Amino acid sequence: MSLRNERVRKELMRDISEILQREIRGLLGVVSIMDIEVSHDNSYAKVFYSVLGSDEQKEQTKTTIDANVSRIRYEVGKRIRLRVTPELRFIYSDSLEQASRVNDLIDKISRGEI
């Protein structure tokens, strides 16, 4: 990844996190942007996100994000200085849940429960 793509990726992470936090209503649970993969020409971005909460909250959050992709892209376009605002694709990632399970297992091992 080029230095320019890395800067775009970091700026997208910051801006999308802020937009989800402040602009989008109906998000349940704690939403975290885990990573963003930007195409070489910055015209396309995969946004990997995770939600801490119940299965119902995760589903509601996914529905809300899917319904607001164009609004999120519009808000990103107002904030970021690029010739073309990247097309955004949101992909759910359960990496926070996996990390939490690993931490729980480590705690149980250290306490001698396993």
MOPE-V322635 format. One record per pair of residues at least 12 apart in sequence whose C-alpha atoms are under 6 Angstrom apart, sorted by sequence separation. I is the first residue (numbers start at 1). J is the second residue. If there is no record, write none. Layout:
i: (I	I)
j: (J	J)
This chain:
i: (36	35	34	34	33	32	32	31	31	30	30	29	29	29	28	28	27	45	44	47	50	43	44	45	46	47	48	49	50	42	47	48	49	50	48)
j: (48	48	48	49	49	49	50	50	51	51	52	52	53	57	57	61	61	86	86	89	92	86	87	88	89	90	91	92	93	86	91	92	93	94	93)
